[in-house]
Amino acid sequence: MASKPALIGVAVVAAAGIAFGAWYGMRKAGPAAPTAKPMADDVAPVVSDGLAVQFVARSAGGDRALADGAAMKAGEAIRIRARSREAGYLLIARIDRLGGSHLVYPAGRGGQAAPMKASPDLRDLGQDAPAAVGDEVFVSLLCSRPFVFGALQDKLRPDALTAPLLPGCAQTVQRVKGP
C-alpha cells in the first residue's frame, strides 16, 4: 500500500495535469467570439400578417435600427433582419428614387425567393442591401409558395404599394431616405 505522502503527490500531479489540459484547450480554441453590439435606438420592425422586417443602418460607430422614413447617413450600409410566424419564401426588393425596381434579397438565386423558416426571433439575413442614394422604398414579401422577382417587377411602383402585390402573401413596406 502506498504511503499518504505518495498519494497526495499523485493527486497534486493529476490536478496539475487537468488544469494544464483545460488551459491548453482554451488557448487552442482562441478568443471568445465577439458579441453583437446593442443598438442605440431599438426600433420595432415593420409587421404585416406575421412577417416582421427590420432595416438596420450599419457603420463603424455601431448599428441603429431604422424606423419607417428614417434618414441614412453617409457611409452607412443597410443590414436586414426578419422573422415570420409561418415558414414561406421571402423576397425583398427596393424601388429607387427614379422608380426602378431592384432585387435586394436573396442574392445569387436567379431572382427566386429564398426559403424562410418560422421563427419568433429576428434573424440577420446575412446580406447587406445597397446603401440608399436617395429616397427609396423597400418591399418585403413572404409567400407560402415559391415565386420569382420577375413576376413582381411591373407591379413594383410607389403608387401601387397600398394593395397587396401578390394575393395571399404577407407584405411590408418601409421607406428610407438617402444621405
N, C-alpha and C positions, 0 to 999 in steps of 0.2 A: 504494500500500500504506500502511496506517495505521501510525503510529509506535507504539513499545512503550508509552509512557505513555498513549496514547489507548486501546489495547486493555485495559490494566489498569483504566482508568477505566470502560470499558464493562462489564468483569467485575464491578467493585465495585457499579455501579448495578444490574446483573442480580441479584447476590446479595442486595442490599438489597430488591429487589422481591420476590424469592422469600420472604425472611424476613418481610416485611410481609404477604404473602399468607397465609402459614402462621399468623401471629399473628392476623390478621383472621378467618380461617376458624375458628380455635379460639374466638375471642371470640364469634362469632355462634352457635356450637354450644352455648354455655352451659357451666355446670359439669358435671363428670362425675357420672353417676348414683350415688347412694349405694349402698354395698354392704350386703348383709344382715348384721345383727349375728349373730355366732355365738351359739349357745345355751350358757348356762352349764352345763347338765347335759344331755348328749346321750343321750337315752333311745331305745333301739331301738324301731322301730314294731311294732305287733301284726301278725303274719303268719299267713296261712292260705291254703293252695293257691295260692301265687303272688301273692296280694293282700297288700299291706302298707299299713297306715294308721297315721298318727301324728297325735296331737292336740297342739296347741301352745297354751299359755296366753300371751296377748299383753297387755302392759301398757306403760306409759310407761317402766318400768325395763328393758324388754327382753323377749325371748321365752324360754320354757322348755318343753321337751318334757315331756309328762305320761305317766308310767308308769300302768299299769292300777291303778285305785283311788286315784290321786293326788288331793289336795285343791286346789281352786281358791282363789284369794284374791279378796277384794272388789275390784271394778273390772277384773278380767281378762276378756278375750274369748277365745273358742276359735277357732283357725285350724286347718284340716285339710290335711294333706299325704298324698298317696297315690302308689303305684306298683303296677304289675302286670306279670307275665311275659307275659301274654296280653292282647290287646285284648278289650274287652267293654263292658258297660253297668253303670255304678256308681250306687248309690243309698245314702245314709246317712240313718238315722232315729235318733231318740232316744226313750227311754222315760223319762218324768219320774217324780218321787217318788210321784205318785198313780196311776201305771200307764197314763197316757195316752201314745199314740204320736204323734210329730210328724215330718214330713219336714224334714231339715236340708239335704241336698244332693241334687240341684240345685234351686235356686230358679228360679221362672219357667218351668218346663217342664210345668206341669199334672200334676205327680206322676210324670212319666215319668223313668226312669233316664237318665243322661247317658252318651253315648259316651265311652270312655276308651281311649287308645292304649297299647300296650305300651311300657314304659319301664323301664330299670334304675335310674333315679333318682327319688327322692321329688319330686313336684311339688306346688306350692301350688295348691289347688283354687280360690283366688281369692274365697273367700266365708267370712265368719265365721259360726260357729254361735252360737246364743243362749247367753249365759253360764249356767252351771249355777246353779240356785237351791236345789237340794237334791241328794241323791244321784241321779244319772242314769246311764243305760246307753246307749251309742252302738252301733248295729249297722250295719255296712257290708256291702253285698252287691255282688258283681261276677258278672254272668251273661253267657253268650255271646249271649243273645238279649234284645231289649228287654222290659222289664216295667214295671209301674206300682206306685206306693206303695199304692194301694187294695187290691191283691192281697195285701199283707202286713199291713195294719192289724190284722186279727183275730188274727194269729199273733204280733204283737209284744208279748209278755208276758215279764217277767223269768224266770218259771218255765219258759218254752218255748225258751230260748236254748241249751240244751245240744245240741239236734239242729238240723240244717240247716233253715232256714226255707223255702228253695226248693231242690229237688233239683238237683244239678249246678252249683250256684253256690258260689263262694268266699265265706266269711262270717267277719268278725271281730267281736269283742265287746269293748268297753272301758268300764270303769266310771270315773266321775268324781264326786268329792264336792264339793258346793257350799260356798260360804263360810258 
